[in-house]
Amino acid sequence: ANAMDLGDPGPDNQYGYGLLRLPAPPASADGFVDVPPGHPYASAIAELSARNIIGGYDKNHFGPEDAVMRQQFAKMIVRSLGLEPLPAEQCPFKDVDSGWPYPRGYIATVAQRGITTGTAPGSFAPWDNIGRAQVVTMVVRALDNLRPGLLAAAPLGFTASLGDFSPTHAPAMAKAESNGLLAGLIGFGPSWDPWKNATRGEVAQMLWNALRLLR
C-alpha cells in the first residue's frame, strides 16, 4: 500500500500518517498529465482541486479511473459541503480504527448528518471501494438534509434510466437523474452499471454537479 491521501491534498492521509503538503494543483485540470484538456471530467476535477476538496496523487497525477474507498469519499463529501468534521471519538462505527483522527471525524460527520447508515449495524467498511449507487444515494441524502427542498421529487411520468434496480438506491438514482446530479457522467444510461465501483473522475463530476446546485 502507498500512503497517499486521495481525498485531500492536505497533511493527513488515509493511513493516518503525516504527509508534506503538496503544491496546490493549478486551477486547470490540464495540470494533471492524466487529465488532458479534452477529458470529460476535466472541468469538475479542476474546480474541486482548486477548492482543495479533492487532490491528486501528486501535483501531476490525478488517477481519474481509479476507485475510491468509502473513507475517502466520506472526506470528499464533507469537504464539498463545507462541513467541519466532528471529533473522532463521535464516530459510531466499530470497524473504523480509533487511533486515526482521519478518517474518523469525517465518517462521524456523514453518520451524524444522516448521509450514511453504514454497511451493517456498527460497520462502515472504510477500506471497501464505494459503488456508484452508494455515491449517488449519499449525495442525495446530503443535499436533502443540508438544503431541504433543493432537490425536487422526480416529476410525474419521469422514467428513470435504470428503473427499479434497488429498493434502497433506485429512488435516489431517479431523483439524482431528474435534478441533473448525473449530468456529464460518461456512458450514463440504461446500460450503466450502478453496482460498479465509482471512479475518482465520476465522483468529482457528481460532487461538482452538487456544488453547482448549492450555489
C-alpha positions in Angstrom: 0.0 0.0 0.0 1.1 3.5 -0.5 0.5 6.5 1.7 -1.5 8.8 -0.5 -4.5 10.9 0.5 -6.9 10.6 -2.4 -9.5 12.8 -0.7 -7.5 15.9 0.1 -4.1 17.4 -0.7 -3.6 18.3 2.9 -1.3 16.7 5.5 -3.3 13.7 6.7 -3.7 10.7 4.6 -6.0 7.7 4.8 -3.4 5.8 6.8 -3.2 8.5 9.5 0.5 9.4 8.8 1.7 12.9 8.1 2.4 13.9 4.5 4.2 17.0 3.4 1.7 19.4 1.8 2.0 19.2 -1.9 1.8 22.3 -4.1 -1.8 23.1 -5.0 -2.7 21.9 -8.5 -3.4 24.6 -11.0 -7.0 25.7 -11.5 -7.0 23.9 -14.8 -7.1 20.1 -14.9 -4.6 20.1 -17.7 -2.0 20.5 -14.8 -2.6 16.7 -14.2 -0.9 14.9 -17.0 -3.6 12.1 -16.9 -6.5 14.6 -17.2 -5.9 16.3 -20.6 -7.9 19.4 -21.6 -10.4 17.3 -23.5 -11.1 14.8 -20.7 -14.8 14.6 -19.9 -14.2 15.3 -16.2 -11.5 17.9 -16.6 -13.7 20.9 -15.5 -15.1 19.1 -12.4 -11.6 17.9 -11.4 -10.2 21.4 -11.9 -12.9 23.0 -9.8 -12.7 20.6 -6.9 -8.9 20.7 -7.0 -8.9 24.5 -6.8 -11.1 24.3 -3.8 -8.9 21.7 -2.0 -11.8 19.3 -1.9 -10.0 16.6 -3.9 -6.4 16.3 -4.7 -4.1 14.2 -6.8 -1.5 11.5 -6.1 0.9 14.3 -6.6 0.8 17.7 -8.4 0.9 16.0 -11.8 -1.3 12.9 -11.5 -5.0 12.6 -10.5 -6.0 9.0 -11.4 -9.4 9.6 -12.8 -10.1 6.0 -13.5 -9.1 4.8 -10.0 -11.5 3.5 -7.5 -12.4 5.5 -4.3 -12.5 3.9 -0.8 -15.5 4.6 1.4 -13.4 6.5 3.9 -12.0 8.7 1.2 -15.5 9.5 -0.1 -16.6 10.5 3.4 -13.9 13.1 3.5 -14.6 14.3 -0.1 -18.3 14.9 0.6 -17.8 16.5 4.0 -15.4 19.0 2.4 -17.6 19.5 -0.6 -20.5 20.6 1.7 -18.2 22.9 3.7 -18.9 20.9 6.9 -16.5 20.7 9.8 -15.5 17.1 10.8 -16.8 16.0 14.2 -14.5 14.9 17.0 -13.1 11.5 16.1 -14.5 9.9 19.3 -18.0 10.5 18.0 -17.6 8.0 15.1 -20.2 5.3 15.8 -18.6 2.5 13.7 -16.5 -0.1 15.4 -14.5 -1.0 12.2 -13.0 2.5 11.9 -9.7 2.4 13.8 -9.9 4.5 17.0 -6.3 5.5 16.7 -6.7 7.6 13.5 -8.0 11.1 13.6 -8.6 10.7 9.9 -10.9 9.4 8.7 -12.9 9.0 12.0 -14.0 12.6 12.2 -15.3 12.7 8.6 -17.1 9.4 8.9 -18.6 10.6 12.2 -19.9 13.6 10.3 -21.6 11.7 7.5 -23.2 9.4 10.1 -24.4 12.2 12.3 -25.8 14.1 9.2 -27.7 11.0 8.1 -25.7 10.8 4.9 -24.7 7.1 5.6 -26.1 4.3 7.8 -23.0 2.1 7.1 -22.9 -1.3 5.5 -24.2 -3.2 8.5 -25.0 -2.4 12.2 -21.9 -0.9 13.7 -19.9 -1.2 10.4 -18.8 1.4 7.8 -16.3 -0.8 5.8 -13.9 2.1 5.4 -11.4 0.2 3.2 -14.0 -1.0 0.7 -14.3 0.7 -2.6 -17.5 2.7 -2.9 -20.0 1.8 -5.6 -21.7 4.2 -7.9 -25.2 3.7 -6.3 -23.7 4.3 -2.9 -22.2 7.6 -4.0 -25.5 8.8 -5.6 -27.5 7.8 -2.6 -25.1 9.6 -0.2 -25.1 12.8 -2.3 -28.9 12.9 -2.5 -29.2 12.3 1.3 -26.6 15.0 1.9 -28.4 17.6 -0.2 -31.8 16.7 1.2 -30.5 17.0 4.8 -28.5 20.1 4.2 -30.9 22.0 2.0 -34.4 20.5 2.2 -36.4 21.1 -0.9 -33.3 21.8 -3.1 -33.8 18.5 -4.9 -37.3 18.2 -6.4 -39.0 14.9 -6.5 -38.8 13.2 -9.9 -41.7 14.6 -11.9 -44.8 12.6 -12.6 -44.2 10.4 -15.6 -40.4 10.6 -15.3 -38.8 7.4 -16.5 -35.5 6.8 -14.7 -32.8 5.3 -17.0 -32.0 2.5 -14.6 -35.5 1.7 -13.5 -36.3 0.0 -10.2 -33.0 -1.8 -9.7 -32.9 -1.5 -5.9 -35.4 -0.5 -3.2 -32.7 1.4 -1.4 -30.9 3.1 -4.3 -33.3 3.4 -7.2 -35.4 6.3 -5.7 -32.2 8.2 -5.0 -30.9 7.5 -8.5 -34.1 8.7 -10.1 -34.1 11.9 -8.0 -30.5 12.5 -8.9 -31.0 12.0 -12.6 -34.1 14.3 -12.7 -32.2 17.0 -10.9 -29.1 16.9 -13.0 -26.7 15.3 -10.5 -25.7 12.7 -13.0 -25.1 15.1 -15.9 -21.8 14.6 -17.6 -21.2 11.0 -16.4 -19.6 9.0 -19.2 -22.0 6.4 -20.6 -24.8 7.1 -18.2 -28.0 5.4 -19.5 -29.9 2.1 -19.2 -26.7 0.0 -19.5 -24.8 2.0 -16.8 -23.9 -0.4 -14.0 -24.9 1.1 -10.6 -23.0 -1.6 -8.7 -19.7 -0.9 -10.4 -17.0 0.8 -8.3 -17.2 4.6 -8.7 -14.1 6.2 -10.2 -12.4 9.3 -9.0 -13.5 11.1 -12.1 -17.1 10.1 -11.7 -17.1 11.2 -8.0 -15.6 14.5 -9.0 -18.3 15.1 -11.6 -21.1 14.2 -9.2 -19.8 16.4 -6.4 -19.3 19.3 -8.8 -22.8 18.9 -10.0 -24.0 19.0 -6.4 -22.0 22.1 -5.7 -23.5 23.9 -8.7 -26.9 23.2 -7.3 -26.0 24.6 -3.9 -24.8 27.9 -5.4 
